[in-house]
């Protein structure tokens, strides 16, 4: 199982980090050791002083494929969940300045909590109109809608599959809307897809 992720896929988030709008999707991966399930706590790593939450819609691949055409992309998605793309922003900033990879900043242990619940694609009326949000200690921090993605879900599947064979069970983080910010020990993160609570865990 692999975890793919797309960076800079919402314009309002690009602006808050002073990034440029990309011509192609920004792709990175996280190792399977980043995955956290069952609302297990997120352990704040000691190597970073600025770990940010990024709530994202996560696609689960249901069928192996490569060189997938956009018009067939939905056939390769099994279901949709939510995840947090935890990012050591200080490490990412250093890497960006030097043009170095983001592996540590994005892929450290526990950096990818993912919901246990995944909603089958058949039960989602419109993939391009999903509301999602993140609360920290009950306060709204991030709110997004998939209609605001720069690169659509279909395009992401097609693009990734040009380079990587997508396999059953692979997860794809699709980018975060604005409102990213640091987490601290003791914070409780709750994330919702429409009205359904998908994630509810503590930072330790
Ligand atoms: Mg992200």
Boltz pocket constraint, residues with backbone or C-beta under 6 A from the ligand:
constraints:
  - pocket:
      binder: B
      contacts: [[A, 5], [A, 6], [A, 7], [A, 54], [A, 56], [A, 85], [A, 173], [A, 175], [A, 176]]
      max_distance: 6.0
